[in-house]
């Protein structure tokens, strides 16, 4: 079962040192998940100020600056994992550094058959 | 055997066994809705087949095997048309449930799994309660709705959404790991206590339904204690039994609230008190007791006093001190203040309550103002008592509590 772990924190609350520590801890967690066969993908995101929102209405592209919604905590990164059940996903979510500062939202994926895989793309 | 007799027997077995049959079927079939359907088919088959073949030696195992077989059979026929092959392969790969697998410990395990799944913290508390009453206690959706004074459609929706979340987010059907057990157990205890309190302190609605909820909570507590004899489970069961033992004494024939010191102790249920006290002693003699055991110990001290004046307030204050350390909260502080007032006099209680209120805590909590008013009344500060009761009355929402406060105001003259 695949889960997307979305990490929301207050961007302003991170000091450079805390950010560095977070990256180091997250990287280690990724390697640990990888050895257990639970790692699919993970990445930090640039601040919400770098976000662009795109809507298509009546065939016309509407481009706006900023994230989909302005909130006190912003989406700052994600993990994509493959584990047996929600309890295992929660256990991993609780170990993400951002969970101690903000919130990690755990979303199960709907797995569609017939989608291209990363290996297909490489060929 | 005549069909009518078989129906009576099957009905009795349904009441006693349905939640256990369901729990095991959920494990075997991996899905709540399928398990429920399988269970109903199994009971329908029982009515048909037992009339000629007689009641099997182990009806529960028979019902599980029959329900499982019927589901797999139906699916096998469907597979020609539908895409349920992976499911089918999965069930067939698991060993068929022979007699060894359907023994008592296995059934207990399954029931514990069911409780933990229904009370999973990833479900909203109201959903946990509805699912537990429906799936573990076997109440109908209508019964749950009546007990919570909610429309059946609302409860039905809650249950459907809960099952969908269990399925889609894959909430496991498992007893949590030892590391997670204390946290997960406290979530189960919270659900049971919520059900109990809804039955115990509800102010409105037909009283009989509410009593049913308290009994259901006690039954759940007993079940959980049998499956998982943890000191906190013992503590909660004891707490519910001790509170419930005073049920008849705490409400007047007119439906008014009667406080502990004015209750007719002859109406207290001695059997429940004895059982509650034994559980408290057991819990407190075990490492790992917690807030429920301490609260139960306090309730036990009240239950042991032959008269209100003979209550051991010294020990009760000591227990509140322990409780405050385990779970610091202004409400616990308030309760401790009331106990201190009983031990040392109303002046001490008044100082403690004022300290809480001065901090800004509990300013909107009617019982804080009622307690303060009560201390003032006993100290002869009538004007202050009156304003305290008035403030409490403005904040109180439960009808019996409001009537009690109005009575106190009248008594002040």
Interface residues (C-beta under 8 A of the other chain):
Chain A: X1 X84 X85 X86 X87 X90 X106 X108
Chain B: X120 X122 X168 X169 X170 X171 X172 X174 X176 X180
